[in-house]
Amino acid sequence: MWKKGLAVAGAFILSVSLVACSSNAGGGSEKGKGLTGTIKIDGSSTVYPISQAVAEEFMKKNPGVNVTVAESGTGAGFQKWSKKETDLSDASRLIKDDEKAAAKKSGLEPKEIPVAFDGISVVVNKKNNFAKSITKDELKKIWEPNSKVKTWKDVRSSWPNKPIKLYGPGTSDGTFDYFTGAIVGEEGKSRTDYTQSEDDNTLVKGVAGDEYALGYFGFSYYKENKSKLNALKVDNGDGAVAPSVKTIKDGSYAPLSRMIYVYADKKTMAENKAIKEFLSFYLKDGKQLVSDVGFIPLQDKDYKKGLARLEGK
């Protein structure tokens, strides 16, 4: 079983060809024998751990295929994909109209493949013993453009008069787009005076190292670092709800539950059989890997819909 690897630093390219050339390479499945080609994946740092895990397992069964996975952020990933620099694009949000237009200009026909559920976790330092929950309106007050919030007391009068240090994803990150849309009310609208990083591990370290910090990133990174962080319950108006496998899957962790995706091109899949086989493996065999890296699998019917989409149905 593949084990988690979220502690790996930053946006490097995972060359899983090394795995394929190991002693496991000779054990490819019957279906995998003779399958060759290369697959380049880039995009969301949130989806990265899943694609990394799936790529490793896929190449063990298909030693003739070389898969590389990188994490430059959802927006940057779509830019590379629309320029045909990559074959697949990981995304922690839906593709935007301008990104669709850029893809179409390059002759690409985006196929949207949901692969898992995720919830954006709002986290604080482990030593923070006063903040247990936070409302959507309070989050907006903190993160909206030109926010006047400088201290925790500015958020809630009962909280201490201590500076609040903020950490969050960069502007090309799909998590940034989703969070600002759900909390501020418009994608891309946010205060700018916070520590930004496309690497969620950097955000984890930042919040874990500052007693009065607050940040947000994908649920899997919180789950991997529970010993260092506390996740706040979020109150969307119907009571405070903590992020968990159950609340993210049933949508009660609102408004920060979401689907995450891999995008492919119809023509590229037709020309490169390895890509279609990889995506089929992703949907059929990747369910357990999704759980292993801290995400929430989709319902079986959703995976069946994804497989039908691969077949053009």
C-alpha positions in Angstrom: 0.0 0.0 0.0 1.3 3.4 -0.9 2.2 5.6 2.1 1.7 9.3 2.5 4.4 11.7 1.4 3.2 15.2 2.2 6.4 16.1 4.0 8.2 16.3 0.7 9.3 19.9 0.1 7.8 22.2 -2.5 7.2 22.2 -6.2 9.6 19.7 -7.5 9.0 17.2 -10.3 8.5 13.6 -9.1 10.2 11.3 -11.5 8.4 8.1 -10.8 10.3 6.5 -13.6 12.8 5.5 -10.9 10.0 3.5 -9.3 9.1 1.9 -12.6 12.7 0.8 -13.1 12.9 -0.9 -9.7 12.5 -4.6 -8.9 8.7 -4.2 -9.1 8.9 -3.2 -12.8 8.9 -6.8 -14.0 5.5 -7.4 -12.3 3.3 -5.4 -14.7 -0.2 -6.6 -15.2 -1.3 -8.3 -18.4 -3.1 -5.2 -19.4 0.0 -3.1 -18.8 2.4 -5.3 -20.9 3.3 -3.4 -24.1 1.9 -0.1 -22.9 4.4 2.7 -23.5 4.6 6.5 -23.5 5.1 9.5 -21.3 2.6 11.5 -19.2 3.3 14.9 -17.8 1.1 16.2 -15.0 1.2 19.6 -13.3 -1.2 21.9 -11.4 -2.8 21.9 -8.0 -0.6 21.3 -5.0 -3.8 20.0 -3.3 -4.3 17.3 -5.9 -0.6 16.6 -6.2 -0.4 13.9 -3.4 -3.1 11.9 -5.1 -1.7 12.0 -8.5 1.8 11.2 -7.1 0.4 8.1 -5.4 -1.6 7.0 -8.4 1.4 7.6 -10.7 3.7 5.4 -8.6 1.2 2.5 -8.5 0.4 2.8 -12.2 4.0 2.6 -13.2 4.6 -0.5 -11.2 1.9 -2.1 -13.4 3.0 -0.4 -16.6 6.8 -0.2 -16.6 6.9 1.1 -20.2 5.2 4.4 -19.2 7.0 7.3 -17.6 4.9 9.6 -15.5 6.1 12.9 -14.0 4.0 14.9 -11.5 4.6 18.6 -10.5 2.8 21.1 -8.4 2.8 24.7 -9.6 -0.7 25.6 -8.6 -4.1 25.2 -10.4 -3.8 28.4 -12.4 -0.2 27.9 -13.5 -1.1 24.3 -14.3 -3.9 25.3 -16.7 -1.5 27.8 -18.4 1.0 25.1 -19.1 -1.7 22.7 -20.2 -3.2 25.2 -22.6 0.3 25.6 -24.1 0.5 21.8 -24.5 3.5 21.7 -22.2 1.7 19.0 -20.1 -0.8 16.2 -20.8 -3.0 16.4 -17.7 -3.8 19.3 -15.3 -4.6 18.8 -11.6 -7.1 21.3 -10.4 -8.6 22.1 -7.0 -11.4 24.2 -8.6 -13.4 24.2 -11.9 -11.7 25.6 -15.0 -12.4 29.3 -15.6 -13.9 30.7 -18.9 -10.6 32.4 -19.8 -8.7 29.2 -19.3 -11.3 27.3 -21.4 -10.7 29.9 -24.1 -7.0 29.5 -24.0 -7.3 25.8 -24.2 -9.7 26.0 -27.2 -7.3 28.4 -28.9 -4.7 25.6 -28.7 -7.1 23.1 -30.1 -7.8 21.4 -26.7 -11.2 20.1 -25.6 -11.2 20.0 -21.8 -12.6 16.8 -20.1 -13.3 17.4 -16.5 -12.6 14.3 -14.3 -13.6 14.6 -10.6 -11.3 12.4 -8.5 -12.0 13.2 -4.8 -13.6 15.4 -2.2 -11.6 17.9 -0.2 -12.4 20.5 2.5 -10.4 23.6 3.0 -9.3 23.6 6.7 -8.9 26.9 8.7 -6.2 26.2 11.1 -4.4 27.8 14.1 -1.4 27.0 16.2 -1.6 24.1 18.7 -1.0 26.5 21.6 -4.1 28.6 20.6 -6.6 27.8 23.4 -9.1 30.6 22.8 -10.3 30.1 19.2 -12.3 26.9 18.7 -14.7 28.0 16.0 -15.1 30.9 13.6 -18.0 32.2 11.6 -18.1 32.8 7.8 -18.6 36.5 8.5 -15.6 36.6 10.8 -13.5 34.9 8.1 -14.6 37.5 5.6 -13.7 40.3 8.0 -10.2 38.8 8.3 -9.6 38.1 4.6 -11.5 40.7 2.6 -9.6 43.3 0.6 -8.5 46.3 2.8 -9.3 44.4 5.9 -8.8 46.4 9.1 -8.1 43.2 11.2 -4.7 43.4 12.8 -5.2 41.5 16.1 -7.4 38.6 17.2 -9.4 41.1 19.3 -10.4 42.8 16.1 -12.1 39.6 15.0 -13.9 38.9 18.3 -13.8 41.1 21.4 -13.3 38.2 23.8 -10.1 37.1 22.0 -6.7 38.5 23.0 -5.2 41.7 21.8 -2.4 39.9 20.0 -1.3 40.4 16.4 -2.8 37.9 14.0 -0.3 36.4 11.5 -1.9 35.1 8.4 -0.8 32.3 6.0 -2.5 31.2 2.8 -2.0 30.0 -0.7 -0.7 32.1 -3.5 -3.0 33.7 -6.1 -2.4 31.1 -8.8 -3.6 28.4 -6.4 -7.1 26.9 -6.9 -7.6 26.8 -3.1 -7.1 30.6 -3.0 -9.8 31.0 -5.7 -12.2 28.6 -4.0 -11.7 30.1 -0.5 -12.1 33.7 -1.7 -15.2 32.9 -3.7 -16.8 31.0 -0.8 -15.8 33.4 2.0 -15.2 36.9 0.5 -17.8 36.5 -2.1 -15.7 36.9 -5.2 -12.9 34.7 -6.5 -9.4 36.4 -6.3 -10.5 39.1 -3.9 -8.4 39.1 -0.8 -6.1 41.1 1.5 -2.5 40.8 0.3 -0.6 41.4 3.5 -0.2 37.7 4.4 2.5 35.0 3.9 1.7 33.3 0.6 3.0 30.0 -0.7 2.0 27.5 -3.4 3.6 24.8 -1.1 1.1 23.8 1.6 3.9 22.4 3.7 5.3 25.9 4.0 2.0 27.1 5.3 1.8 24.2 7.8 5.3 25.2 9.1 4.3 28.8 9.3 1.2 28.3 11.4 2.8 25.6 13.5 5.7 28.0 14.3 3.6 31.0 15.4 1.3 30.9 18.5 -1.0 33.6 17.1 -1.1 32.4 13.4 -4.1 31.5 11.3 -4.1 29.9 7.9 -6.0 27.8 5.4 -5.2 24.9 3.1 -6.5 21.5 2.0 -7.9 19.0 4.6 -5.3 16.3 3.9 -2.4 18.7 5.0 -4.2 19.4 8.3 -4.9 15.6 8.7 -1.3 14.9 8.2 -0.3 17.5 10.8 -2.9 17.2 13.5 -0.2 17.0 16.2 1.0 20.6 15.2 -2.3 22.3 14.3 -5.9 22.8 15.4 -8.6 23.1 12.9 -11.4 25.6 13.6 -15.0 24.7 13.3 -16.7 26.9 10.7 -20.2 28.3 11.3 -22.0 29.0 8.0 -25.1 30.2 9.8 -26.4 26.8 10.9 -24.0 26.0 13.7 -20.2 25.4 13.9 -19.0 22.3 12.0 -15.5 20.8 12.1 -13.9 19.4 9.0 -13.9 15.6 8.8 -14.3 12.8 6.3 -18.1 12.7 7.1 -18.8 16.4 7.1 -16.8 17.1 3.9 -18.5 14.2 2.1 -22.0 15.1 3.1 -21.4 18.8 2.5 -22.3 19.9 6.0 -18.8 21.4 6.4 -20.0 24.5 4.4 -19.1 26.5 2.5 -15.6 24.9 2.4 -16.3 21.4 1.0 -15.4 20.9 -2.6 -14.6 18.4 -5.4 -11.1 18.3 -6.9 -10.3 17.3 -10.5 -7.9 16.2 -13.2 -8.4 17.8 -16.6 -7.6 16.0 -19.9 -7.9 16.7 -23.6 -10.1 14.4 -25.7 -7.7 14.4 -28.7 -4.6 13.8 -26.6 -6.2 10.8 -25.0 -7.0 9.4 -28.4 -3.4 9.9 -29.6 -1.8 8.7 -26.3 -3.3 5.4 -25.1 -1.3 5.6 -21.9 -3.1 8.8 -20.8 -6.5 7.1 -21.1 -5.3 4.0 -19.3 -3.8 6.1 -16.6 -7.0 8.0 -16.0 -9.0 4.7 -16.0 -6.6 3.4 -13.4 -7.0 6.6 -11.4 -10.8 6.1 -11.2 -10.9 2.3 -10.8 -7.8 1.7 -8.5 -7.2 5.1 -7.1 -10.0 5.1 -4.6 -7.9 3.5 -1.8 -5.0 5.7 -2.7 -7.3 8.7 -2.2 -7.9 7.6 1.3 -4.3 6.8 2.0 -3.2 10.4 1.3 -5.9 11.9 3.5 -8.6 12.8 1.0 -12.2 11.6 0.8 -13.2 9.2 -2.1 -16.2 10.1 -4.3 -19.2 7.9 -4.3 -19.0 4.8 -6.6 -21.6 6.4 -9.0 -19.3 9.4 -9.4 -16.4 7.2 -10.4 -18.6 5.4 -12.9 -19.7 8.7 -14.4 -16.0 9.6 -14.7 -15.2 6.4 -16.5 -18.2 7.0 -18.8 -16.8 10.5 -19.6 -13.5 8.9 -20.6 -15.4 6.8 -23.1 -17.1 9.9 -24.5 -20.5 9.1 -23.0 
